[in-house]
Amino acid sequence: MITDKNLSTPIALTIAGSDSGGGAGIQADLKAFSALGAYGCSVITALTAQNTQGVQGIFDVDPAFIRQQLDSIFSDIDVTAVKIGMLSQPKVIETVAERLEHYKVKRLVVDPVMVATSGDVLLQREAIQTLKEVLIPQASLITPNLPEAAVLLDQPKPESTQQMLDMIEPLLELGSKAVLLKGGHLAGSQVEGGKAVDFYHDGQSLHRLESVWTETNNTHGTGCTLSSAITALLAKGFSMTEAVQGGKEYIAAAIAKADDLNIGQGHGPVHHFYRNW
């Protein structure tokens, strides 16, 4: 009996910028989707000239063409979960938010990408308020790291797990149904037991997620990869809590195996395909 393939094929869409070095952005998202068994589609919002040492240039895609990409995908393909990464301009954010609302996207992970691992700023200052007003309220989950959370809340960057905890409620008040606050910018030695600690609030209760801290210089694309891993698992039908826990396990292992790769001379990527290579 012939059946609709889309009923059995988990399909995840990434809306983000391209990383020419392959470690973050669209490239990392598609790798994570594939590694976790989801078919990946993409809408490219910006092109970056980028490598392991930094971002040398950014070329923004016209909002009208971003809209056209979105319409092309949603008019033909049954997307089951969406991840949003780099959206650098207010008009781009407004365009994406309007189209996602139009297509009634139900599983939306927003990774508020603002700063690259190298320290290069990727989000225009005037775009931050637009992100908070029109996109985050649509999100099923937001996944800020500590510098991003500080920018979203206009607060100093947390220096302890207690200060991270103090941010959870204000982040939820931005309108997302759930929040995953990533603690990777706290050194392992600063956290009891030398663990990498994140806090996840599902809208009802708080969860502390721990993994072994790995000392490595190869952390390029960790945020993109984690949010994409969560999206892939959502596309496969896992609950949000299951997807967050599974995503955390995946990124921890991808970081632990990052030094198996030899890519570039700066911050190398995590190992998306550690299970396969």
C-alpha positions as CSV (number, residue, x, y, z in Angstrom):
1,M,0.0,0.0,0.0
2,I,1.4,3.4,-0.9
3,T,1.4,5.9,1.9
4,D,2.3,9.6,2.1
5,K,6.1,9.7,2.8
6,N,5.7,12.9,4.9
7,L,3.7,10.9,7.5
8,S,6.8,8.8,8.2
9,T,9.7,11.1,7.4
10,P,10.7,13.6,10.1
11,I,11.4,16.9,8.4
12,A,13.2,19.8,10.1
13,L,13.7,23.3,8.7
14,T,16.6,25.6,9.7
15,I,16.2,29.3,9.1
16,A,19.7,30.8,9.7
17,G,22.9,32.2,8.2
18,S,25.5,30.2,6.3
19,D,28.9,29.5,7.7
20,S,31.5,29.1,4.9
21,G,33.8,27.2,7.4
22,G,31.1,24.6,7.9
23,G,31.2,24.6,11.7
24,A,28.1,26.6,12.6
25,G,25.0,28.1,11.1
26,I,23.1,26.3,8.3
27,Q,25.9,23.8,7.8
28,A,26.0,22.7,11.5
29,D,22.2,22.5,11.5
30,L,22.0,20.2,8.6
31,K,24.7,18.0,10.0
32,A,22.9,17.7,13.3
33,F,19.6,17.0,11.6
34,S,21.2,14.2,9.5
35,A,23.1,12.8,12.5
36,L,19.9,12.4,14.4
37,G,17.8,11.0,11.6
38,A,15.8,14.0,10.4
39,Y,15.5,15.3,6.8
40,G,16.8,18.8,6.7
41,C,15.5,21.8,4.7
42,S,17.0,25.3,4.9
43,V,16.2,29.0,4.5
44,I,19.4,31.1,4.3
45,T,19.1,34.5,5.9
46,A,22.7,35.7,5.5
47,L,26.0,34.6,4.0
48,T,29.1,34.8,6.1
49,A,32.7,34.7,5.1
50,Q,33.8,32.8,8.1
51,N,36.4,30.2,9.3
52,T,37.6,28.8,12.7
53,Q,39.4,32.1,13.5
54,G,36.5,34.5,13.0
55,V,33.9,36.2,10.8
56,Q,35.5,38.2,7.9
57,G,32.3,39.4,6.3
58,I,28.5,39.2,6.4
59,F,26.2,39.6,3.3
60,D,22.5,39.8,4.3
61,V,19.9,38.2,2.1
62,D,17.0,40.4,1.0
63,P,13.9,39.9,3.2
64,A,11.7,39.4,0.0
65,F,13.9,36.5,-1.0
66,I,13.8,35.0,2.5
67,R,10.0,35.1,2.2
68,Q,10.2,33.4,-1.1
69,Q,12.3,30.6,0.3
70,L,9.9,30.1,3.2
71,D,6.9,30.0,0.8
72,S,8.7,27.5,-1.4
73,I,9.3,25.2,1.5
74,F,5.9,25.4,3.2
75,S,3.9,25.2,0.0
76,D,5.3,21.8,-0.8
77,I,7.0,20.1,2.2
78,D,5.4,19.0,5.4
79,V,7.9,20.5,7.9
80,T,7.4,19.1,11.4
81,A,9.8,21.3,13.4
82,V,11.6,24.6,12.8
83,K,14.8,26.0,14.2
84,I,15.8,29.7,13.9
85,G,19.3,30.9,14.1
86,M,21.0,34.0,12.8
87,L,18.5,36.8,11.8
88,S,20.6,40.0,11.8
89,Q,18.1,42.7,10.7
90,P,14.7,43.8,12.0
91,K,13.0,43.4,8.6
92,V,14.3,39.9,8.3
93,I,12.9,39.0,11.8
94,E,9.6,40.6,11.0
95,T,9.4,38.6,7.7
96,V,10.2,35.3,9.3
97,A,7.8,35.9,12.2
98,E,5.0,36.8,9.8
99,R,5.4,33.7,7.6
100,L,5.8,31.3,10.6
101,E,2.6,32.7,12.0
102,H,0.9,32.4,8.6
103,Y,1.9,28.7,8.3
104,K,0.9,28.0,12.0
105,V,4.3,26.5,12.9
106,K,3.8,24.5,16.2
107,R,7.3,23.3,17.0
108,L,9.6,26.3,16.9
109,V,13.1,26.5,18.5
110,V,14.6,29.9,18.6
111,D,18.4,30.1,19.1
112,P,19.0,33.9,19.6
113,V,22.3,34.0,17.8
114,M,24.1,37.3,18.6
115,V,27.8,36.6,19.0
116,A,30.0,34.0,17.3
117,T,32.4,31.8,19.3
118,S,35.2,34.1,18.1
119,G,33.5,37.1,19.7
120,D,32.3,38.6,16.4
121,V,28.8,40.3,16.7
122,L,26.3,38.8,14.4
123,L,23.0,40.6,15.3
124,Q,22.4,44.3,14.8
125,R,21.6,46.1,18.0
126,E,18.3,47.4,16.7
127,A,17.2,43.9,15.8
128,I,17.2,42.7,19.4
129,Q,14.0,44.5,20.4
130,T,12.3,43.2,17.2
131,L,13.4,39.6,18.1
132,K,11.8,40.0,21.6
133,E,8.6,41.5,20.3
134,V,7.6,39.5,17.3
135,L,9.5,36.2,17.3
136,I,10.2,34.9,20.8
137,P,6.5,35.0,21.7
138,Q,5.9,32.4,19.0
139,A,8.7,30.1,20.2
140,S,8.1,26.7,21.7
141,L,11.7,27.0,23.2
142,I,14.4,29.6,23.3
143,T,18.0,28.5,23.8
144,P,20.2,31.5,24.8
145,N,23.7,31.1,26.1
146,L,24.8,33.3,29.0
147,P,25.9,36.4,26.9
148,E,22.8,36.2,24.8
149,A,20.6,35.9,27.9
150,A,22.3,39.0,29.3
151,V,21.6,40.9,26.1
152,L,18.0,39.8,26.0
153,L,17.4,40.9,29.6
154,D,19.8,43.9,29.6
155,Q,21.6,42.5,32.5
156,P,25.3,41.5,33.3
157,K,26.4,38.1,32.2
158,P,25.8,35.5,34.9
159,E,28.9,34.4,36.8
160,S,27.4,31.5,38.8
161,T,24.6,28.9,38.6
162,Q,22.6,30.9,41.1
163,Q,22.7,34.0,38.8
164,M,21.7,31.7,36.0
165,L,18.7,30.6,38.0
166,D,17.7,34.2,38.6
167,M,17.4,34.7,34.9
168,I,14.9,31.9,34.2
169,E,11.7,33.6,35.1
170,P,12.5,36.9,33.3
171,L,13.4,34.9,30.2
172,L,10.1,33.0,30.4
173,E,8.3,36.4,30.6
174,L,9.6,37.2,27.1
175,G,6.8,34.9,25.9
176,S,8.4,31.5,24.9
177,K,6.7,28.4,26.2
178,A,10.0,27.0,27.5
179,V,13.6,28.1,28.1
180,L,16.9,26.3,28.0
181,L,19.6,28.5,29.5
182,K,23.0,27.2,28.5
183,G,25.8,27.4,31.0
184,G,28.7,26.6,28.7
185,H,30.3,30.0,29.3
186,L,30.9,29.1,32.9
187,A,34.2,27.3,33.2
188,G,33.9,23.8,34.5
189,S,36.0,24.6,37.5
190,Q,33.3,27.2,38.5
191,V,30.6,24.6,38.7
192,E,30.4,22.1,41.5
193,G,31.8,18.8,40.3
194,G,33.3,20.3,37.2
195,K,30.1,19.7,35.3
196,A,28.6,21.6,32.3
197,V,25.3,22.8,33.7
198,D,22.2,24.0,31.8
199,F,18.8,24.9,33.2
200,Y,15.6,24.0,31.4
201,H,12.2,25.3,32.3
202,D,9.3,23.6,30.5
203,G,6.8,26.3,31.6
204,Q,5.7,24.2,34.6
205,S,8.9,23.1,36.4
206,L,12.6,23.6,36.4
207,H,15.2,20.9,35.4
208,R,18.9,21.0,36.0
209,L,20.8,19.2,33.1
210,E,24.4,18.2,33.7
211,S,27.1,16.6,31.6
212,V,30.8,16.0,32.0
213,W,32.9,19.2,31.3
214,T,35.2,18.7,28.3
215,E,38.3,21.0,28.1
216,T,38.7,21.7,24.4
217,N,39.3,24.6,22.0
218,N,37.0,23.1,19.5
219,T,33.6,24.5,20.4
220,H,32.6,26.3,17.2
221,G,28.9,25.8,16.5
222,T,27.9,24.3,19.8
223,G,24.8,26.5,20.2
224,C,23.6,25.9,16.6
225,T,24.2,22.2,17.0
226,L,22.3,21.9,20.3
227,S,19.3,23.8,19.1
228,S,19.3,21.8,15.8
229,A,19.6,18.5,17.7
230,I,16.5,19.4,19.8
231,T,14.6,20.4,16.6
232,A,15.5,17.1,14.9
233,L,14.2,15.1,17.9
234,L,11.0,17.3,18.0
235,A,10.5,16.5,14.3
236,K,10.8,12.8,15.1
237,G,7.9,13.1,17.6
238,F,9.7,13.4,20.9
239,S,8.3,15.6,23.6
240,M,10.0,18.9,24.3
241,T,11.6,17.6,27.5
242,E,12.8,14.4,25.8
243,A,14.2,16.4,22.9
244,V,16.1,18.8,25.3
245,Q,17.5,15.9,27.2
246,G,18.5,14.1,24.1
247,G,20.0,17.2,22.5
248,K,22.1,17.8,25.7
249,E,23.4,14.3,25.5
250,Y,24.2,14.6,21.8
251,I,26.1,17.9,22.1
252,A,28.1,16.7,25.1
253,A,29.3,13.7,23.1
254,A,30.0,15.9,20.0
255,I,32.1,18.2,22.2
256,A,33.9,15.3,23.9
257,K,34.9,13.9,20.4
258,A,35.7,17.3,18.9
259,D,39.5,16.9,19.2
260,D,39.2,13.8,16.9
261,L,38.9,16.3,14.1
262,N,41.6,18.6,12.8
263,I,39.8,21.6,11.2
264,G,41.4,25.0,10.9
265,Q,43.7,26.9,13.2
266,G,41.2,28.6,15.6
267,H,38.1,27.3,17.3
268,G,37.3,24.1,15.5
269,P,33.9,22.6,15.2
270,V,32.3,19.9,17.3
271,H,32.1,16.4,15.9
272,H,28.6,16.1,14.5
273,F,29.1,12.6,13.1
274,Y,31.1,11.1,16.1
275,R,28.7,8.0,15.9
276,N,29.4,7.4,12.2
277,W,33.0,8.2,11.5
